[in-house]
Amino acid sequence: MKNFKTTRIIFLSLMLLAYCTTKAQFTLSGQLRTRTEVRNGLGNLVLKGSKPAVFTSQRTRLNFGYKWDRLTFGVAVQDVRVWGQDASSISNADGNRLMLHEGWADLTLFNVADTTIKAKGIDLMSLKVGRQELIYDDVRLIGNLDWLQQARRHDMALMKTVHKGWQIDIGYAFNQNTDAFGYTGTGYVPSNVPAYVKNSLGTLVPTPAGMLPMATAGSASNNSSKTGAPVWMNPPTTNGGNQDYKSFASLYISKKIKQTKFSALFFNDNFGKYKLDSAGSDATGYVYGRRFVSSGASDAFNYKGTNQRYTYGLMINQTIGNASGFGKIAFQGAFYAQSGKNRDGVKMKEAYHYALSATYQKGKISVTPGYEFLSGNDATTATDEKFDPLYGTPHRHWGYMDYFYVGTGSPAGGLKNPYLKVKYTGTALTAGVDFHLFSIDKNMKKADGSFIGKDLGNELDFLLNYNMNKFTNIELGYSIMNATGSMAIAKGQATTDAAAANYRKTGNWFYAMLRFTPDFFYTKPVAIKQ
């Protein structure tokens, strides 16, 4: 404890020294964000008679930045928790939820504006390495998922180039579980695996090395099962909630010509090969799961290589006019396709996604009609045609209630989503209303073999956002889901009409969020008296 206090004093002293000597190059900011929610059908329909869930979650983040000549350095440390999740006093053995959200260095290689750099030929090029957020376009496929308190980041290297108006980013990530002595090969078990799991007899046992355990409904409270779903230490809350890729390579290219921006994305994420396996005995019970790393010399499965998936496509954004005159119209169109093999090694065929929208803005009011389409699997075929929206921010696109392409699952039959959004943007106040219609693309079957209706329901979202001052923001939201009888079956909650009838078809959700984002070196301007 004494050493910890000494280290803390030294660290604070160094920070103070840095402030005094290099204030212009050193940045220090923070964020405290609390979100109180009343959930009564968020993400999935709830059973009739269920009571609403009420809780407050909190993110506390410190952002450090330093710039010197050709080097930019950034660190973001955050703590995420639910109020009351921990006892008011804990021991060191209880651990904590403090983590490194970002930690990176960005080295400038070329810069035509810097006369000290002798290398020429490229306007600007830098190499950014370390843990970092990755954000492209409207975070549809690649984003930092800032809505989630934990957010998203990647351990990767990113080569960034800007030349004659072109932006070209090349990224690469390669994941391993450990650097321990004696560990051989490059087999990778998806992160976020629990240290202990219940076996088939209900006994809590250590998770076998190299295995992702499975249990009924994927719940750690259930016994391990051959036909179960993966069990995670922290259940995923988004499509990319778990870092399950072994590696990825990415290429992003964009160019703006007058009022039109073109962008292209190529993303190749690779997943470790696995086999269904078990560990244990009849007497002690079994742990069933997906084995990604060989169990020994007697294991003949070929773990070499990966299941490679490719996502590629284009986005166009064009703006016409201006908001102060006749009005401004912003068009957006995007098309992406997927091929290769999915996480489970199944070959993908004709998986695609497209989006179209037009926003008309006149003064402080804007209106946006749009349409989203994500392909799905047909229950009458065995091919995988379901588009996976990668590591983006589903919350922003397919309804605030997070029924689609998040941790609560998404329909195997894909999604059709026409919508209308109306927004008021004032100096400090923003208000919006969104209306979504949801239906599936392909046929889905019930347990008796008959098809479900394709209409899933509609959602209405209300949002109010107010900037109290430079560092304080208040946000309120309320959403209503009006589902059909097909929703529970499409989401995998039920397989028959009788079982689906047990779920309430109306869901609602309210939240109140406070966001404080101080810049600790900010000095408020002082008016000079004349």
RODO-2510 file (C-alpha; in nm, 4 decimals, decimal comma):
residues 530
     n   res          X          Y          Z
     1     m     0,0000     0,0000     0,0000
     2     k     0,2861     0,2355     0,0860
     3     n     0,4517     0,1709    -0,2498
     4     f     0,1225     0,2390    -0,4242
     5     k     0,0892     0,5776    -0,2509
     6     t     0,4467     0,6667    -0,3401
     7     t     0,3908     0,5717    -0,7034
     8     r     0,0748     0,7782    -0,7128
     9     i     0,2524     1,0848    -0,5745
    10     i     0,5341     1,0482    -0,8281
    11     f     0,2853     1,0079    -1,1111
    12     l     0,0886     1,3169    -1,0103
    13     s     0,4105     1,5130    -0,9726
    14     l     0,5211     1,4169    -1,3220
    15     m     0,1834     1,5209    -1,4574
    16     l     0,2143     1,8582    -1,2856
    17     l     0,5653     1,9011    -1,4242
    18     a     0,4439     1,8149    -1,7711
    19     y     0,1686     2,0713    -1,7350
    20     c     0,4074     2,3441    -1,6303
    21     t     0,6683     2,2801    -1,9006
    22     t     0,4751     2,1520    -2,2017
    23     k     0,1184     2,2649    -2,1517
    24     a     0,0684     2,3294    -2,5230
    25     q     0,1624     1,9695    -2,6069
    26     f    -0,0057     1,7822    -2,3232
    27     t    -0,3821     1,7210    -2,3000
    28     l    -0,5845     1,5803    -2,0144
    29     s    -0,9603     1,5334    -2,0343
    30     g    -1,2186     1,3156    -1,8690
    31     q    -1,5652     1,1730    -1,9007
    32     l    -1,8165     1,0657    -1,6403
    33     r    -2,1327     0,9251    -1,7954
    34     t    -2,4200     0,7824    -1,5950
    35     r    -2,7238     0,6224    -1,7572
    36     t    -3,0338     0,5298    -1,5595
    37     e    -3,2604     0,2900    -1,7466
    38     v    -3,6071     0,1451    -1,7031
    39     r    -3,6181    -0,1661    -1,9224
    40     n    -3,9423    -0,3424    -2,0004
    41     g    -3,8793    -0,5222    -2,3271
    42     l    -3,5456    -0,3815    -2,4446
    43     g    -3,3634    -0,6057    -2,6932
    44     n    -3,6132    -0,8909    -2,6601
    45     l    -3,9792    -0,9304    -2,5724
    46     v    -4,0457    -1,0170    -2,2081
    47     l    -4,2821    -1,2758    -2,0656
    48     k    -4,6272    -1,1620    -1,9627
    49     g    -4,6307    -1,0581    -1,5979
    50     s    -4,2610    -0,9613    -1,5964
    51     k    -4,1600    -0,6557    -1,3949
    52     p    -3,9444    -0,3743    -1,5395
    53     a    -3,5710    -0,3716    -1,4649
    54     v    -3,4274    -0,0478    -1,3250
    55     f    -3,0567     0,0307    -1,2836
    56     t    -2,7858     0,2929    -1,3307
    57     s    -2,4612     0,2218    -1,5144
    58     q    -2,1554     0,4452    -1,5126
    59     r    -1,8497     0,5009    -1,7282
    60     t    -1,5548     0,6956    -1,5840
    61     r    -1,2769     0,7722    -1,8301
    62     l    -0,9492     0,9661    -1,8286
    63     n    -0,7873     1,0611    -2,1592
    64     f    -0,4192     1,1531    -2,1741
    65     g    -0,2510     1,2928    -2,4846
    66     y     0,0978     1,4143    -2,5690
    67     k     0,2487     1,5487    -2,8912
    68     w     0,6174     1,6021    -2,9600
    69     d     0,7534     1,6665    -3,3082
    70     r     0,6545     1,3621    -3,5159
    71     l     0,5043     1,1576    -3,2329
    72     t     0,1511     1,1664    -3,0923
    73     f     0,0752     0,9522    -2,7869
    74     g    -0,2670     0,8702    -2,6422
    75     v    -0,4006     0,6719    -2,3463
    76     a    -0,7622     0,6275    -2,2332
    77     v    -0,8252     0,4504    -1,9021
    78     q    -1,1828     0,3712    -1,8052
    79     d    -1,3890     0,2064    -1,5350
    80     v    -1,7353     0,0686    -1,6191
    81     r    -1,9813    -0,0607    -1,3621
    82     v    -2,3431    -0,0762    -1,2504
    83     w    -2,4250     0,1095    -0,9311
    84     g    -2,4375    -0,1413    -0,6461
    85     q    -2,2560    -0,4085    -0,8465
    86     d    -1,9765    -0,4068    -0,5899
    87     a    -1,9884    -0,3901    -0,2129
    88     s    -1,9195    -0,0449    -0,0703
    89     s    -1,5880    -0,1773     0,0596
    90     i    -1,3915    -0,4460    -0,1271
    91     s    -1,0610    -0,6222    -0,0822
    92     n    -0,7834    -0,6527    -0,3392
    93     a    -0,8953    -1,0099    -0,4068
    94     d    -1,2316    -0,8814    -0,5293
    95     g    -1,0639    -0,7136    -0,8247
    96     n    -1,2050    -0,4200    -1,0210
    97     r    -1,3315    -0,3163    -1,3619
    98     l    -1,0603    -0,0658    -1,4403
    99     m    -0,9216    -0,1274    -1,7884
   100     l    -0,7148     0,0248    -2,0657
   101     h    -0,9585     0,1395    -2,3326
   102     e    -0,6921     0,2907    -2,5553
   103     g    -0,3130     0,3016    -2,5537
   104     w    -0,1431     0,3982    -2,8777
   105     a     0,1394     0,5898    -3,0412
   106     d     0,1074     0,7623    -3,3800
   107     l     0,4393     0,8217    -3,5605
   108     t     0,4424     1,0684    -3,8510
   109     l     0,6448     0,9348    -4,1467
   110     f     0,5655     1,1994    -4,4106
   111     n     0,4283     1,5523    -4,3719
   112     v     0,4691     1,8185    -4,6417
   113     a     0,3848     2,0875    -4,3857
   114     d     0,6800     1,9880    -4,1634
   115     t     1,0117     2,1185    -4,2992
   116     t     1,2107     1,9051    -4,0520
   117     i     1,0991     1,5865    -4,2302
   118     k     1,3275     1,5326    -4,5280
   119     a     1,1246     1,2527    -4,6886
   120     k     0,8838     1,3904    -4,9490
   121     g     0,6374     1,2573    -5,2044
   122     i     0,3336     1,1983    -4,9783
   123     d     0,1266     1,4760    -4,8212
   124     l     0,0784     1,2994    -4,4882
   125     m     0,1473     0,9469    -4,3663
   126     s     0,1653     0,8041    -4,0155
   127     l     0,1760     0,4678    -3,8395
   128     k    -0,0550     0,4232    -3,5398
   129     v     0,0108     0,1166    -3,3244
   130     g    -0,1520    -0,0128    -3,0069
   131     r    -0,5016    -0,0401    -2,8619
   132     q    -0,7250     0,2030    -3,0479
   133     e    -1,0755     0,2830    -3,1651
   134     l    -1,1540     0,2324    -3,5331
   135     i    -1,4255     0,4520    -3,6874
   136     y    -1,5335     0,4795    -4,0513
   137     d    -1,8193     0,6675    -4,2172
   138     d    -2,1461     0,6432    -4,0204
   139     v    -2,0173     0,3559    -3,7975
   140     r    -2,2456     0,1217    -3,9911
   141     l    -1,9856    -0,1571    -4,0167
   142     i    -1,6809    -0,0257    -3,8297
   143     g    -1,7238     0,1938    -3,5222
   144     n    -1,6254     0,2528    -3,1607
   145     l    -1,9725     0,1625    -3,0275
   146     d    -1,9661     0,4593    -2,7920
   147     w    -2,3293     0,4026    -2,6894
   148     l    -2,2188     0,0936    -2,4985
   149     q    -2,0547     0,1976    -2,1717
   150     q    -1,7633    -0,0406    -2,2392
   151     a    -1,7285     0,0869    -2,5999
   152     r    -1,5099    -0,1013    -2,8498
   153     r    -1,1422    -0,0973    -2,9351
   154     h    -0,8942    -0,3133    -3,1280
   155     d    -0,5318    -0,4145    -3,0672
   156     m    -0,3839    -0,3340    -3,4063
   157     a    -0,1521    -0,1381    -3,6348
   158     l    -0,2933     0,1248    -3,8710
   159     m    -0,1077     0,2911    -4,1583
   160     k    -0,2841     0,6206    -4,2383
   161     t    -0,2213     0,8135    -4,5602
   162     v    -0,3643     1,1401    -4,6933
   163     h    -0,2506     1,2492    -5,0395
   164     k    -0,4074     1,4967    -5,2819
   165     g    -0,7479     1,4629    -5,1167
   166     w    -0,7401     1,0835    -5,0936
   167     q    -0,7548     0,9049    -4,7577
   168     i    -0,6127     0,5522    -4,7470
   169     d    -0,6026     0,3471    -4,4250
   170     i    -0,4500    -0,0010    -4,4033
   171     g    -0,5054    -0,1927    -4,0784
   172     y    -0,3938    -0,5250    -3,9355
   173     a    -0,4634    -0,7132    -3,6116
   174     f    -0,3354    -1,0498    -3,4868
   175     n    -0,4603    -1,1926    -3,1565
   176     q    -0,3083    -1,4397    -2,9123
   177     n    -0,4282    -1,5532    -2,5684
   178     t    -0,0918    -1,5706    -2,3927
   179     d     0,2841    -1,5221    -2,4181
   180     a     0,3564    -1,7927    -2,1588
   181     f     0,6664    -2,0099    -2,1882
   182     g     0,5866    -2,3514    -2,3312
   183     y     0,2862    -2,2271    -2,5284
   184     t     0,3234    -2,3411    -2,8897
   185     g     0,1377    -2,2663    -3,2096
   186     t    -0,0942    -1,9765    -3,2838
   187     g    -0,4304    -2,1259    -3,1834
   188     y    -0,6632    -1,8601    -3,0447
   189     v    -0,9639    -1,9084    -2,8175
   190     p    -1,2068    -1,6138    -2,8410
   191     s    -1,1533    -1,3785    -2,5483
   192     n    -1,4075    -1,3268    -2,2702
   193     v    -1,4218    -1,6987    -2,1792
   194     p    -1,5191    -1,7684    -1,8131
   195     a    -1,2592    -1,9286    -1,5870
   196     y    -1,5216    -2,1646    -1,4392
   197     v    -1,8347    -2,3275    -1,5782
   198     k    -2,0970    -2,5793    -1,4622
   199     n    -2,0429    -2,9240    -1,6123
   200     s    -2,3191    -3,1620    -1,7227
   201     l    -2,3820    -3,2664    -1,3593
   202     g    -2,4034    -2,9077    -1,2348
   203     t    -2,0620    -2,9056    -1,0656
   204     l    -1,8599    -2,5849    -1,1000
   205     v    -1,5278    -2,6779    -1,2628
   206     p    -1,2409    -2,4913    -1,4351
   207     t    -1,3000    -2,4304    -1,8050
   208     p    -1,0795    -2,6753    -2,0002
   209     a    -0,7823    -2,5075    -2,1689
   210     g    -0,8317    -2,4291    -2,5357
   211     m    -1,2101    -2,4583    -2,5180
   212     l    -1,5060    -2,2227    -2,5381
   213     p    -1,7700    -2,3893    -2,3142
   214     m    -2,1339    -2,4328    -2,4133
   215     a    -2,4444    -2,4440    -2,1949
   216     t    -2,8193    -2,4401    -2,2391
   217     a    -2,9215    -2,0983    -2,3776
   218     g    -2,5587    -1,9877    -2,3382
   219     s    -2,6196    -1,9100    -1,9707
   220     a    -2,3447    -1,9651    -1,7127
   221     s    -2,6153    -2,0556    -1,4613
   222     n    -2,7124    -2,3624    -1,6683
   223     n    -2,5312    -2,6943    -1,7028
   224     s    -2,2952    -2,7569    -1,9924
   225     s    -2,4752    -2,9094    -2,2909
   226     k    -2,3836    -3,0646    -2,6268
   227     t    -2,6528    -2,8612    -2,7990
   228     g    -2,5989    -2,5428    -2,5995
   229     a    -2,4686    -2,2006    -2,6993
   230     p    -2,1299    -2,0454    -2,6099
   231     v    -2,0930    -1,9192    -2,2526
   232     w    -1,9194    -1,5843    -2,2078
   233     m    -1,7744    -1,4310    -1,8936
   234     n    -1,9518    -1,1059    -1,9805
   235     p    -2,2513    -1,1676    -2,2087
   236     p    -2,2143    -0,9775    -2,5376
   237     t    -2,4283    -0,6702    -2,5871
   238     t    -2,3431    -0,6013    -2,9507
   239     n    -2,2666    -0,7860    -3,2695
   240     g    -1,8966    -0,7439    -3,1942
   241     g    -1,9261    -0,7731    -2,8172
   242     n    -1,6628    -1,0431    -2,8054
   243     q    -1,3240    -1,0279    -2,9712
   244     d    -1,3688    -1,3588    -3,1479
   245     y    -1,1602    -1,2932    -3,4576
   246     k    -0,8112    -1,4402    -3,4768
   247     s    -0,6884    -1,1652    -3,7084
   248     f    -0,8110    -0,9078    -3,9560
   249     a    -0,6815    -0,6963    -4,2423
   250     s    -0,8641    -0,3816    -4,3500
   251     l    -0,8473    -0,1255    -4,6278
   252     y    -1,0449     0,1992    -4,6272
   253     i    -1,0310     0,4530    -4,9118
   254     s    -1,2203     0,7819    -4,9352
   255     k    -1,2221     1,0888    -5,1575
   256     k    -1,4307     1,4060    -5,1436
   257     i    -1,5095     1,5882    -5,4671
   258     k    -1,6913     1,9159    -5,4012
   259     q    -2,0084     1,8162    -5,2124
   260     t    -1,9783     1,4428    -5,2759
   261     k    -1,7795     1,1923    -5,0707
   262     f    -1,6973     0,8448    -5,1984
   263     s    -1,5682     0,5732    -4,9654
   264     a    -1,4785     0,2071    -5,0073
   265     l    -1,4194    -0,0580    -4,7424
   266     f    -1,2546    -0,3982    -4,7616
   267     f    -1,2459    -0,6000    -4,4387
   268     n    -1,1078    -0,9528    -4,4047
   269     d    -1,1681    -1,1016    -4,0581
   270     n    -1,0409    -1,4517    -3,9851
   271     f    -1,1754    -1,6944    -3,7245
   272     g    -1,0058    -1,9918    -3,5645
   273     k    -1,1171    -2,3382    -3,6711
   274     y    -1,2798    -2,5473    -3,4002
   275     k    -1,4404    -2,8830    -3,3365
   276     l    -1,7162    -2,9801    -3,0934
   277     d    -1,5493    -3,1568    -2,8031
   278     s    -1,5940    -3,2569    -2,4398
   279     a    -1,3745    -3,2969    -2,1342
   280     g    -1,4505    -3,5053    -1,8250
   281     s    -1,6023    -3,8449    -1,7497
   282     d    -1,9353    -4,0142    -1,6808
   283     a    -1,8592    -4,0142    -1,3090
   284     t    -1,7529    -3,6505    -1,2714
   285     g    -1,9539    -3,4923    -1,5526
   286     y    -1,8605    -3,3357    -1,8863
   287     v    -1,7857    -2,9870    -2,0114
   288     y    -1,9005    -2,9547    -2,3713
   289     g    -1,7704    -2,6827    -2,5968
   290     r    -1,5854    -2,5651    -2,9035
   291     r    -1,2177    -2,6625    -2,9001
   292     f    -0,9860    -2,4171    -3,0764
   293     v    -0,6519    -2,5507    -2,9490
   294     s    -0,5326    -2,9127    -2,9676
   295     s    -0,5842    -3,1189    -2,6529
   296     g    -0,2715    -3,3271    -2,7199
   297     a    -0,0994    -3,5742    -2,9505
   298     s    -0,4126    -3,7880    -2,9777
   299     d    -0,6158    -3,4959    -3,1152
   300     a    -0,6215    -3,5501    -3,4938
   301     f    -0,8331    -3,2431    -3,5823
   302     n    -0,6633    -2,9967    -3,8178
   303     y    -0,6635    -2,6617    -3,6372
   304     k    -0,4325    -2,4971    -3,8908
   305     g    -0,5552    -2,2019    -4,0885
   306     t    -0,8660    -1,9927    -4,0308
   307     n    -1,2182    -1,9438    -4,1589
   308     q    -1,1770    -1,6326    -4,3730
   309     r    -1,4605    -1,3894    -4,4306
   310     y    -1,4523    -1,0966    -4,6733
   311     t    -1,6693    -0,7850    -4,6561
   312     y    -1,6466    -0,5186    -4,9254
   313     g    -1,8523    -0,2321    -5,0571
   314     l    -1,9027     0,1360    -5,1336
   315     m    -2,0754     0,4351    -4,9756
   316     i    -2,1662     0,7667    -5,1389
   317     n    -2,2720     1,0830    -4,9534
   318     q    -2,3818     1,3879    -5,1522
   319     t    -2,5105     1,7251    -5,0323
   320     i    -2,7092     1,9750    -5,2396
   321     g    -2,8053     2,3298    -5,1366
   322     n    -2,7812     2,4830    -4,7905
   323     a    -3,0014     2,4925    -4,4826
   324     s    -3,0407     2,8712    -4,4823
   325     g    -3,1768     2,9004    -4,8380
   326     f    -3,4229     2,6693    -5,0112
   327     g    -3,2933     2,3926    -4,7930
   328     k    -3,0194     2,1316    -4,7885
   329     i    -3,0642     1,7778    -4,9167
   330     a    -2,8154     1,5086    -4,8148
   331     f    -2,8297     1,1770    -5,0006
   332     q    -2,6653     0,8572    -4,8804
   333     g    -2,6348     0,5263    -5,0577
   334     a    -2,4334     0,2208    -4,9548
   335     f    -2,3906    -0,1358    -5,0743
   336     y    -2,1809    -0,4102    -4,9121
   337     a    -2,1405    -0,7820    -4,9808
   338     q    -1,9875    -1,0736    -4,7884
   339     s    -1,8224    -1,3930    -4,9073
   340     g    -1,5805    -1,6571    -4,7830
   341     k    -1,6666    -1,8557    -4,4703
   342     n    -1,8481    -1,7487    -4,1555
   343     r    -1,7282    -1,8011    -3,7969
   344     d    -1,8392    -2,1644    -3,8056
   345     g    -1,6666    -2,2457    -4,1338
   346     v    -1,9861    -2,2478    -4,3429
   347     k    -1,9429    -2,1062    -4,6928
   348     m    -2,1256    -1,7763    -4,7460
   349     k    -2,3278    -1,7118    -5,0600
   350     e    -2,4889    -1,3880    -5,1798
   351     a    -2,4901    -1,2133    -4,8412
   352     y    -2,5373    -0,8396    -4,8875
   353     h    -2,6583    -0,5166    -4,7301
   354     y    -2,7707    -0,1883    -4,8798
   355     a    -2,8995     0,1397    -4,7387
   356     l    -3,0632     0,4444    -4,8967
   357     s    -3,1651     0,7719    -4,7323
   358     a    -3,2320     1,1383    -4,8099
   359     t    -3,2249     1,4127    -4,5468
   360     y    -3,3969     1,7448    -4,6145
   361     q    -3,2946     2,0240    -4,3780
   362     k    -3,4519     2,3686    -4,3644
   363     g    -3,3300     2,5854    -4,0803
   364     k    -3,3340     2,3843    -3,7584
   365     i    -3,5691     2,1104    -3,8825
   366     s    -3,4617     1,8015    -4,0781
   367     v    -3,6637     1,5095    -4,2163
   368     t    -3,5047     1,1789    -4,3215
   369     p    -3,6863     0,8956    -4,4995
   370     g    -3,4748     0,5856    -4,5567
   371     y    -3,4603     0,2134    -4,6198
   372     e    -3,2232    -0,0546    -4,4861
   373     f    -3,1895    -0,4108    -4,6155
   374     l    -2,9792    -0,6950    -4,4732
   375     s    -3,0015    -1,0338    -4,6438
   376     g    -3,0919    -1,3459    -4,4490
   377     n    -3,1066    -1,7233    -4,4717
   378     d    -3,3960    -1,9041    -4,6361
   379     a    -3,5323    -2,1840    -4,4182
   380     t    -3,5733    -2,3995    -4,7298
   381     t    -3,1987    -2,3965    -4,8150
   382     a    -2,8769    -2,4902    -4,6315
   383     t    -2,6545    -2,2036    -4,7523
   384     d    -2,5475    -1,9050    -4,5420
   385     e    -2,6788    -1,5861    -4,7011
   386     k    -2,7083    -1,3837    -4,3802
   387     f    -2,5176    -1,0548    -4,3779
   388     d    -2,3260    -0,9753    -4,0578
   389     p    -2,2744    -0,5989    -3,9998
   390     l    -1,9259    -0,6572    -3,8557
   391     y    -1,8066    -0,4316    -3,5721
   392     g    -2,0257    -0,1246    -3,6090
   393     t    -2,2877     0,0492    -3,3974
   394     p    -2,6282    -0,1195    -3,4535
   395     h    -2,7911     0,1104    -3,1970
   396     r    -2,7560     0,4032    -3,4355
   397     h    -2,9208     0,2374    -3,7351
   398     w    -3,1821    -0,0295    -3,6562
   399     g    -3,3795     0,1197    -3,3707
   400     y    -3,2706     0,2371    -3,0268
   401     m    -3,4299    -0,0635    -2,8567
   402     d    -3,1528    -0,2892    -2,9930
   403     y    -3,3669    -0,5752    -3,1243
   404     f    -3,1434    -0,6419    -3,4232
   405     y    -2,7770    -0,7301    -3,4749
   406     v    -2,6821    -0,6946    -3,1105
   407     g    -2,6163    -0,9420    -2,8305
   408     t    -2,9846    -1,0352    -2,8085
   409     g    -2,9651    -1,1961    -3,1511
   410     s    -3,1073    -1,1130    -3,4915
   411     p    -3,3480    -1,2934    -3,7254
   412     a    -3,1883    -1,5617    -3,9414
   413     g    -3,4191    -1,4390    -4,2163
   414     g    -3,2481    -1,0996    -4,2396
   415     l    -3,4096    -0,7577    -4,2017
   416     k    -3,6067    -0,5001    -4,4002
   417     n    -3,6309    -0,1607    -4,2309
   418     p    -3,8062     0,1405    -4,3887
   419     y    -3,7968     0,4391    -4,1522
   420     l    -3,8734     0,8080    -4,1089
   421     k    -3,6776     1,0428    -3,8816
   422     v    -3,7644     1,4001    -3,7826
   423     k    -3,5123     1,6125    -3,5934
   424     y    -3,4911     1,9603    -3,4425
   425     t    -3,1398     2,0983    -3,3877
   426     g    -3,1121     2,4164    -3,1831
   427     t    -2,8161     2,5925    -3,0284
   428     a    -2,8256     2,3857    -2,7110
   429     l    -3,1335     2,1652    -2,7514
   430     t    -3,1808     1,8725    -2,9908
   431     a    -3,5032     1,6719    -3,0196
   432     g    -3,5892     1,3834    -3,2482
   433     v    -3,8564     1,1265    -3,3323
   434     d    -3,7799     0,8086    -3,5311
   435     f    -4,0292     0,5565    -3,6679
   436     h    -3,9173     0,2113    -3,7924
   437     l    -4,1028    -0,0733    -3,9634
   438     f    -3,9405    -0,4173    -3,9338
   439     s    -3,9864    -0,7357    -4,1357
   440     i    -3,7717    -1,0324    -4,2360
   441     d    -3,6291    -1,0896    -4,5839
   442     k    -3,6437    -1,4707    -4,6165
   443     n    -3,8808    -1,7401    -4,4901
   444     m    -3,8402    -1,8693    -4,1339
   445     k    -4,0068    -2,1829    -3,9991
   446     k    -4,1839    -2,2733    -3,6781
   447     a    -4,1264    -2,6069    -3,5052
   448     d    -4,4131    -2,7644    -3,7029
   449     g    -4,2534    -2,6674    -4,0354
   450     s    -4,4965    -2,3885    -4,1237
   451     f    -4,3668    -2,0405    -4,2070
   452     i    -4,3984    -1,7425    -3,9762
   453     g    -4,5401    -1,4119    -4,0954
   454     k    -4,2684    -1,1809    -4,2264
   455     d    -4,3933    -0,8658    -4,0500
   456     l    -4,2147    -0,8215    -3,7148
   457     g    -4,3617    -0,4932    -3,5909
   458     n    -4,2719    -0,1270    -3,5539
   459     e    -4,0707     0,0923    -3,3189
   460     l    -4,1084     0,4554    -3,2127
   461     d    -3,8089     0,6378    -3,0588
   462     f    -3,8119     0,9775    -2,8850
   463     l    -3,4881     1,1600    -2,8023
   464     l    -3,4143     1,4849    -2,6177
   465     n    -3,0589     1,6178    -2,5820
   466     y    -2,9518     1,9370    -2,4008
   467     n    -2,6067     2,0946    -2,3668
   468     m    -2,6110     2,2703    -2,0306
   469     n    -2,2602     2,4087    -2,0788
   470     k    -1,9344     2,3248    -2,2562
   471     f    -1,8740     2,0169    -2,0404
   472     t    -2,2239     1,9050    -1,9333
   473     n    -2,4889     1,7274    -2,1391
   474     i    -2,8274     1,5764    -2,0486
   475     e    -3,0006     1,3189    -2,2689
   476     l    -3,3453     1,1621    -2,2295
   477     g    -3,4898     0,8835    -2,4405
   478     y    -3,8111     0,6834    -2,4597
   479     s    -3,8873     0,3999    -2,7033
   480     i    -4,1849     0,1741    -2,7753
   481     m    -4,1771    -0,1586    -2,9615
   482     n    -4,5055    -0,2877    -3,1032
   483     a    -4,4288    -0,6437    -3,2119
   484     t    -4,6272    -0,9035    -3,4004
   485     g    -4,6576    -1,2695    -3,3052
   486     s    -4,3627    -1,3457    -3,5346
   487     m    -4,1085    -1,1452    -3,3341
   488     a    -4,0475    -1,3976    -3,0536
   489     i    -4,0020    -1,6815    -3,3042
   490     a    -3,7803    -1,4756    -3,5360
   491     k    -3,5596    -1,3818    -3,2392
   492     g    -3,5312    -1,7435    -3,1228
   493     q    -3,7295    -1,6933    -2,8022
   494     a    -4,0003    -1,9384    -2,9107
   495     t    -4,0550    -2,2057    -3,1761
   496     t    -4,4359    -2,2324    -3,1718
   497     d    -4,7284    -1,9903    -3,1743
   498     a    -4,8332    -2,1193    -2,8325
   499     a    -4,4921    -2,0416    -2,6828
   500     a    -4,4781    -1,7015    -2,8556
   501     a    -4,8166    -1,6125    -2,7029
   502     n    -4,6519    -1,6130    -2,3586
   503     y    -4,4552    -1,3001    -2,4487
   504     r    -4,5858    -0,9476    -2,4194
   505     k    -4,5966    -0,7915    -2,7670
   506     t    -4,5358    -0,4375    -2,6451
   507     g    -4,1991    -0,3336    -2,5061
   508     n    -4,0905     0,0042    -2,3754
   509     w    -3,7703     0,1593    -2,2497
   510     f    -3,6735     0,4869    -2,0839
   511     y    -3,3299     0,6255    -2,0045
   512     a    -3,1796     0,9406    -1,8576
   513     m    -2,8123     1,0026    -1,9244
   514     l    -2,5776     1,2606    -1,7726
   515     r    -2,2509     1,3244    -1,9540
   516     f    -1,9666     1,5287    -1,8028
   517     t    -1,6600     1,5810    -2,0264
   518     p    -1,4165     1,8217    -1,8572
   519     d    -1,1004     1,9464    -2,0262
   520     f    -0,8733     1,9924    -1,7253
   521     f    -0,6458     2,2415    -1,9031
   522     y    -0,9267     2,4536    -2,0436
   523     t    -0,9273     2,8189    -1,9434
   524     k    -1,2472     3,0136    -1,9832
   525     p    -1,1958     3,3275    -2,1944
   526     v    -1,2132     3,6492    -1,9963
   527     a    -1,3654     3,9569    -2,1562
   528     i    -1,1305     4,2554    -2,1744
   529     k    -1,2834     4,5710    -2,0367
   530     q    -1,2579     4,8707    -2,2695
***
